[in-house]
Amino acid sequence: MPSLSPHNVSFKPGDKGGFFVVRGGKEDTYWIAEAPDDNHLKAYIAIVSEGLDNTLKKFYLITIVKYIHWTGPIYFNFIRPFHHLVVTKMAKAGVQYTGVTRKEK
């Protein structure tokens, strides 16, 4: 899998974004992608940027799961305990890559 960096992330629908397929986006605003086809469910990830002032931004990481078969809820409940771990690790990797410091509330 190719390494993603802020310089090579595509916003063009249909392009690859690492593991995901880009569904839409606008640079410095949002990025939406879909996980590869699955028989049980469709999974989407979105990253939304909110400008706080001239130098700070707040990012929201959103995941959406749509069940497409009756086995979808069963499948997702099996992987649910790991979902937050994987998404959190992805977000932390993005923050570390950019060198941005994380501010706790």
C-alpha positions in Angstrom: 0.0 0.0 0.0 1.4 3.4 -0.9 2.3 5.8 1.9 0.0 8.8 2.1 1.2 12.3 3.0 -0.5 15.7 2.8 1.3 16.2 -0.5 -0.1 13.2 -2.3 -3.7 12.9 -1.1 -6.1 13.0 -4.0 -9.5 14.7 -3.7 -10.7 13.4 -7.1 -13.6 10.9 -6.8 -12.5 7.4 -7.9 -8.8 7.9 -7.0 -7.2 5.7 -4.4 -6.4 7.1 -1.0 -4.4 4.3 0.5 -6.8 1.5 1.5 -9.8 3.7 0.5 -11.4 5.0 -2.7 -12.0 8.8 -2.7 -15.6 9.7 -3.0 -15.2 13.5 -2.8 -13.3 16.3 -1.2 -12.2 19.9 -1.2 -8.6 20.7 -0.1 -8.4 22.3 3.4 -12.1 21.6 3.9 -13.1 17.9 3.8 -12.2 14.5 2.4 -14.6 11.5 2.1 -13.6 8.0 1.1 -15.1 4.5 1.0 -13.6 1.2 2.0 -13.4 -1.4 -0.7 -16.5 -3.4 -1.4 -17.7 -5.8 1.2 -20.6 -8.3 1.0 -21.9 -7.2 4.5 -21.6 -3.5 4.7 -20.3 -0.3 3.2 -17.8 1.8 5.3 -17.0 5.4 4.8 -14.5 7.8 6.4 -14.6 11.6 6.4 -12.2 14.1 7.6 -13.5 17.7 8.1 -11.4 20.7 8.8 -12.6 23.7 10.8 -10.4 26.8 10.8 -10.2 28.2 14.4 -8.0 31.2 13.5 -5.1 32.0 11.1 -2.9 29.3 12.5 -5.0 26.6 14.1 -7.4 24.1 12.7 -9.6 21.5 14.3 -10.2 18.2 12.5 -13.2 15.9 12.8 -12.8 12.2 11.9 -16.2 10.6 11.0 -16.9 7.0 10.2 -20.2 5.8 8.8 -21.3 2.2 8.4 -24.2 1.2 6.2 -25.5 -2.4 6.4 -26.2 -3.9 3.0 -27.1 -7.4 4.1 -28.7 -8.9 7.2 -25.3 -10.2 8.2 -23.9 -6.6 8.3 -24.8 -5.9 12.0 -23.4 -9.2 13.0 -20.2 -8.6 11.1 -19.8 -5.1 12.5 -20.5 -6.1 16.1 -17.7 -8.6 15.7 -15.2 -5.9 14.6 -16.7 -3.1 16.7 -14.3 -3.5 19.6 -11.3 -2.9 17.3 -13.0 0.0 15.2 -12.1 2.8 17.7 -8.6 1.4 18.1 -7.9 1.5 14.4 -9.5 4.9 13.8 -7.6 6.4 16.8 -4.3 5.0 15.6 -4.9 6.4 12.1 -5.7 9.9 13.5 -2.6 9.9 15.7 -0.5 8.8 12.8 -1.8 11.7 10.7 -1.1 14.2 13.6 2.4 12.8 14.1 3.2 12.9 10.3 2.3 16.6 10.1 4.2 17.5 13.3 1.1 19.2 14.7 0.7 19.1 18.5 -2.5 17.9 19.9 -4.4 20.1 22.3 -6.6 18.4 24.9 -9.8 20.0 26.1 
